[in-house]
Amino acid sequence: MNFSNTLPPSSPDALGDAYSFSNSPFRVYVHIPFCKKRCGYCNFNTFTSFSLAPGFDKNTYPRLLEREIKRAKRWQEEHEIPLKPASSVFFGGGTPTALSPSQLSFILESIRGAWGIEEGAEISTEANPDSVEGKELFDLKRAGFTRVSFGVQSWEPRILKILDRTHSPAAAWRSIRKARKAGLSCSADLIYAAPSEKRKEWIRTVRFTSNLGLDHVSCYALSIYTRTKMGRQLEKGLIVQESDGAQAQDYELADSILSRRGYKWYEVSNWARKGKECLHNIGYWKNDDWIGLGPGAHSHFSNLRFWDFSRPGEWAKAVYEERLPWEGEILGEEEKREEEIFLGLRLKSGLDLKRLEKESGKEAGSAFLSSLRPLARVKGGILFPTRQGRLLNDFLARSLMDRFLD
């Protein structure tokens, strides 16, 4: 997330001392930084080497996370921050399934031992389609996982090659079929606007995905970052980035196809069958409390935002020394309203305009609301983004920030 205000980093103790009580649900994110291969577009904090620093490799990582979990819990106790059982747990990366089911289960049990996990909680892991076999999926289910999100990206071999994906369409289909047989709820992540992707290829990908009986589908526009392989290709003129208008058409096609097949959008980039929304991600967008574990993971507690050191060696050294590998920000009222606007506009449930007016002491006014058409509509004091508003979400958010923030 990009917000306009940047605050000076604070130490973990300063963050703890500044905490203000929240009754939000508590969620846990676990970052697994290992990948078999780095995709050409990847800008995440991931590494293809399974040995990242002295004492830090694929085999020792679960124990390092256990140490961070225990230290984080102690930090809460030291600063009288309420301990709550996790409402959801999400393993992301990287490729979480680069670790074995027994390793992932060990991390999950460490979380359970520190905070507890609510009965019936959603427990998800991301997975590359070629990183799990049938037995591993059944093992994940037995370990307590309820949901798996596959990085399918495309069903077109040509596009998978452009994206530097290691799996084939056949591998993705086998993994999804086996995950469903294991009793796991399944989601697929798709990417649109890949360089040279033809519209018919994107349509085929969305249609095929919509026919698989999945619970959930995510569609993300390809972002090309300067310091990635694709970024260098773009700079050299070897590839061309799809225009904003073409990306908007891709999005509208996905929305139309998925809607006709029984999927309802609930967040700008996410569609689900009724009752199958990703509760963990909804927690992010509703500003619940969550703790992120692992190098580069981000956390949020009420008026606090903080993040783990991104460099694996620095992170591991702090964990070994029983120091918190964090720094962060203490949010003021304006920063909290900024988050409220930005996040609320991404959700189908909309932004509570009356609450925003009360918090800011400013009224929206009929003229201002009229100026937002056709990007948003207001009903019962809630501002709902239209499809066009979803496409121009940043503009809509900026308009509201200009209106309600000092």
C-alpha positions, 0 to 999 in steps of 0.5 A: 500500500502506498500512502501519502504520509511517511512517518519516522521509523520507531523502535519496537519498544516505542511502538509498544508504548504508543499502542492504543487498544483495539477490539479487532480480530487478530490474524497472522501472516507467515512469509516463506521467502524461498522460491525454486526460480524467481519469476521475471516480474517478481518484486517480492522479498524472495530468494532462490537460494535455500541457504540465505545466511549462516544458520538460516536455510530451508531446514532451520527457518521453522525454528527461526520463526518459532523464536520470532513468534515467542519474542513477539508474544513477549513484546505484547505482554511487556506492553500490555497488548491483548493476546488474542487467538488468531482468526486466520493464518495465511502462509505467503511468499515466495513459495510456502510449499517449498517447505514440507507439510511437516515444517509448515505444520510445525510453524502452525503449531508454534502459532497455536502455542503462542496465541491460539487459533480460533476453532474453525479459523481459515488457514491458507497457504499459497502454492505453486502448482508444481510444488505440491503432489497429491500426498502433500495436499492431504498432509496439509489438510491433516495439519489443519490447513483449510485453503490453498491459493494456487499461483496459476497466472495463465492457462496459456503455455506461451504466457507462462513462458513469458512470465517465467513460471515453472509449471505447465497448465497440466500441472496446475490442473492436477494440483487443483483436482488433488487439492479439492479431493483432499477437501481443501478450499481452492483459489487461483491467482491470475495475471493479466496484461502480460507482454504481448498477451492477446485478448483471446488468450486472456479470455480463454484463461478466465473462461477455463478458470471459471469452469473449474469449480473453484471457490475463489479467483484473484485477477491482478494486472501485471506490474513491471518494476524497474529492478526485475528481469522484466523491468530491464527488458522493458528498459531495453525495449525488448517488451512492451507494457500494455496500456491502461486502457487495454488493462481496463478492458482485460479487467472488465472482461474478467469481471463479466465472465466471472460474474456470469459463472457465479462469482461475485467481486468483493474486493477490487481484484478478488471474486468468490462464490458466496461464502467463500471469500478469503477472510484473511485478506478481508481482515487486511482491508478492514484494518484488523490487527495482524502480525507478520512473521519472517523477513520483510513481513508487515504487521498492523496493530491498531494505530501501529504499522511495522515491518520485519527487516527484509535482509535475511541475514539481518533478520536472522541475527536479530532473531538469534539474539532474541531481539525483535527484527522490526521497525515501524510507524505510529499512526496519527488520526490523519494517517488512520483516516487515509488508510480507512479511505484507501482500504474501504474503497477497495471493498464491495461493502464500501466506505462508511461515509458518515463515519468519515464525516464524523471523524474528520468534522467535514461534510461531503456535500451534495456537489462533491458527491455529484462530482464522483459520479459515475465512479461511486454511488451513495446509499444509506451513508455508505459510498460504493465504488462502481466498476468504473470506480474500481478501475480508477480506485486510486483517483477516487481515493485521492479525491476523498483524501483531498476532501476529508484530510487536512 
